[in-house]
């Protein structure tokens, strides 16, 4: 992915609206391409998270902060973590544009930032993971198990890495409670899955 972009005409971002929330997306930031189904997907994430307004949520691999901002309306606090600096800038801008004051965003490798937060005794009640196709990593998954959130919501478009990571979390004491597929890619074999896990 090139970090150097040249605007030939128009704005340097595109804008999308999901459930009344406005998002500006820069060229190097990840964003779901199917807007209508994205709202369906995020509603499934929200339902799985089971928020009451008292929870601290960690949104890992948060991209432009769409899930973070979507959940922040129902959570006490949301912490988004993303390695792509441009995406984090988008996330902060989008939170401000939507008057979301209870979401903060960190730039860096997920495993490093989660480790720092854990060392500072900042833990999550709910963890949401929406990693790239390669899935998460064992360091992050081990930290999540140590943190012991009441719920883990895993969003994935790759069944192979999803199964691998769910096995890791299951070995750490979590049990799959629900799996909901969402068809984000019409006329293809691909779906996104929203998996809810909680302590056995």
C-alpha positions as CSV (number, residue, x, y, z in Angstrom):
1,X,0.0,0.0,0.0
2,X,1.4,3.4,-1.0
3,X,1.7,6.0,1.7
4,X,1.9,8.8,-0.9
5,X,-1.4,9.9,-2.5
6,X,-2.0,12.6,-5.0
7,X,-5.5,14.1,-5.3
8,X,-6.3,14.7,-8.9
9,X,-9.8,16.0,-8.4
10,X,-12.2,16.4,-5.5
11,X,-11.7,15.7,-1.8
12,X,-9.0,13.6,-0.3
13,X,-11.5,11.5,1.7
14,X,-14.8,9.7,1.0
15,X,-17.8,10.0,3.4
16,X,-20.2,7.2,4.4
17,X,-23.1,7.3,6.8
18,X,-24.1,4.3,8.9
19,X,-27.0,4.4,11.4
20,X,-26.9,8.2,11.4
21,X,-23.1,8.3,12.1
22,X,-20.9,10.1,9.6
23,X,-17.5,8.6,8.7
24,X,-14.7,10.1,6.6
25,X,-12.3,7.6,5.2
26,X,-8.9,8.3,3.8
27,X,-7.3,6.2,1.1
28,X,-5.0,4.1,3.3
29,X,-7.7,3.3,5.9
30,X,-9.8,0.1,5.9
31,X,-13.6,0.4,5.6
32,X,-16.3,-2.1,4.8
33,X,-17.4,-1.6,1.2
34,X,-21.1,-2.7,1.6
35,X,-22.7,0.1,3.6
36,X,-26.1,-1.4,4.0
37,X,-24.8,-4.7,5.3
38,X,-22.2,-2.9,7.4
39,X,-25.0,-1.6,9.6
40,X,-26.4,-5.2,9.8
41,X,-23.0,-6.4,10.8
42,X,-22.4,-3.7,13.4
43,X,-25.9,-4.3,14.9
44,X,-24.9,-8.0,15.4
45,X,-21.7,-6.8,17.1
46,X,-23.7,-4.5,19.3
47,X,-26.1,-7.3,20.3
48,X,-23.3,-9.7,21.0
49,X,-21.5,-7.1,23.1
50,X,-24.5,-6.9,25.4
51,X,-23.7,-3.4,26.6
52,X,-25.6,-1.8,29.5
53,X,-23.7,1.5,29.6
54,X,-21.3,0.5,32.3
55,X,-18.7,-1.4,30.3
56,X,-15.2,-0.5,29.1
57,X,-14.7,-1.9,25.6
58,X,-11.4,-2.6,23.8
59,X,-11.9,-2.5,20.0
60,X,-8.8,-4.2,18.6
61,X,-7.8,-3.6,15.0
62,X,-10.3,-0.7,15.0
63,X,-9.4,0.8,11.6
64,X,-11.2,4.1,11.2
65,X,-13.1,3.6,14.4
66,X,-16.4,2.6,13.0
67,X,-17.2,-0.2,15.5
68,X,-15.7,1.9,18.3
69,X,-18.0,4.8,17.6
70,X,-21.0,2.6,16.9
71,X,-20.5,0.9,20.4
72,X,-19.6,4.1,22.3
73,X,-23.2,5.2,22.3
74,X,-24.0,2.2,24.5
75,X,-20.7,1.9,26.5
76,X,-19.1,3.7,29.4
77,X,-15.8,3.9,27.5
78,X,-14.3,2.5,24.3
79,X,-10.6,2.1,23.6
80,X,-9.7,1.6,19.9
81,X,-6.3,0.2,18.8
82,X,-4.9,0.2,15.3
83,X,-1.5,0.1,13.7
84,X,-2.3,2.2,10.7
85,X,-1.7,5.8,11.6
86,X,-3.9,7.3,8.9
87,X,-6.8,5.1,10.1
88,X,-6.3,6.3,13.7
89,X,-6.4,9.9,12.5
90,X,-9.7,9.1,10.7
91,X,-11.0,7.5,13.9
92,X,-10.3,10.5,16.1
93,X,-11.8,12.9,13.5
94,X,-14.9,10.7,13.1
95,X,-15.4,10.5,16.9
96,X,-15.2,14.3,17.1
97,X,-17.5,14.8,14.1
98,X,-20.1,12.5,15.7
99,X,-19.8,14.1,19.2
100,X,-18.5,10.9,20.7
101,X,-16.5,11.9,23.8
102,X,-16.0,8.5,25.4
103,X,-13.8,6.9,22.7
104,X,-10.0,7.1,22.7
105,X,-7.7,5.7,20.0
106,X,-4.1,4.4,20.2
107,X,-1.7,3.9,17.3
108,X,0.6,0.9,17.4
109,X,0.7,-2.9,17.2
110,X,-2.3,-4.3,19.0
111,X,-0.2,-6.7,21.1
112,X,2.1,-3.9,22.3
113,X,-0.7,-1.5,23.2
114,X,-2.8,-4.1,24.9
115,X,0.2,-5.2,26.9
116,X,0.9,-1.6,28.0
117,X,-2.8,-1.1,29.0
118,X,-2.7,-4.4,30.9
119,X,0.5,-3.4,32.8
120,X,-1.3,-0.1,33.7
121,X,-4.1,-2.2,35.1
122,X,-6.6,-1.0,32.5
123,X,-8.8,-3.9,31.5
124,X,-11.8,-4.4,29.3
125,X,-15.2,-5.8,30.2
126,X,-15.8,-6.6,26.5
127,X,-13.2,-7.1,23.8
128,X,-14.1,-6.8,20.2
129,X,-11.6,-8.1,17.6
130,X,-11.9,-7.4,13.9
131,X,-8.5,-8.4,12.6
132,X,-7.2,-8.6,9.0
133,X,-7.6,-12.0,7.2
134,X,-4.4,-13.3,8.9
135,X,-6.3,-13.2,12.2
136,X,-4.9,-12.2,15.5
137,X,-1.7,-13.4,17.2
138,X,-1.0,-15.6,20.2
139,X,0.4,-12.7,22.2
140,X,-2.8,-10.7,21.9
141,X,-5.0,-13.7,22.5
142,X,-3.0,-14.6,25.7
143,X,-3.3,-11.1,27.0
144,X,-7.1,-11.1,26.4
145,X,-7.4,-14.4,28.4
146,X,-5.3,-12.8,31.2
147,X,-7.5,-9.7,31.1
148,X,-10.6,-12.0,31.5
149,X,-13.3,-9.9,29.9
150,X,-16.8,-11.2,30.4
151,X,-17.4,-11.2,26.7
152,X,-15.3,-11.5,23.5
153,X,-16.8,-10.6,20.2
154,X,-14.8,-11.7,17.2
155,X,-15.5,-10.5,13.7
156,X,-13.9,-12.4,10.8
157,X,-14.1,-12.9,7.1
158,X,-11.6,-15.8,7.1
159,X,-13.0,-19.1,8.6
160,X,-9.5,-20.7,8.8
161,X,-7.9,-18.0,11.0
162,X,-11.2,-17.5,12.9
163,X,-11.3,-21.2,13.9
164,X,-7.6,-21.1,14.9
165,X,-8.1,-18.1,17.1
166,X,-11.3,-19.4,18.6
167,X,-9.5,-22.6,19.6
168,X,-6.8,-20.5,21.3
169,X,-9.4,-18.6,23.3
170,X,-11.4,-21.8,24.1
171,X,-8.2,-23.3,25.5
172,X,-8.0,-20.2,27.7
173,X,-11.4,-20.9,29.2
174,X,-13.9,-19.2,26.8
175,X,-16.9,-20.9,25.2
176,X,-18.6,-20.1,22.0
177,X,-22.1,-18.8,22.7
178,X,-23.2,-17.8,19.2
179,X,-22.0,-17.5,15.6
180,X,-23.9,-15.2,13.2
181,X,-22.8,-15.1,9.5
182,X,-23.5,-11.8,7.7
183,X,-23.4,-11.7,3.9
184,X,-21.2,-8.7,3.1
185,X,-20.0,-9.9,-0.4
186,X,-23.1,-10.7,-2.5
187,X,-22.8,-13.4,-5.2
188,X,-19.6,-14.7,-3.7
189,X,-18.8,-17.6,-1.3
190,X,-17.5,-15.1,1.4
191,X,-19.3,-14.0,4.6
192,X,-18.3,-12.1,7.7
193,X,-19.0,-14.0,11.0
194,X,-19.7,-12.4,14.3
195,X,-18.8,-14.8,17.2
196,X,-19.7,-14.3,20.8
197,X,-17.6,-16.0,23.4
198,X,-17.8,-15.9,27.2
199,X,-16.3,-17.6,30.2
200,X,-17.3,-21.3,30.6
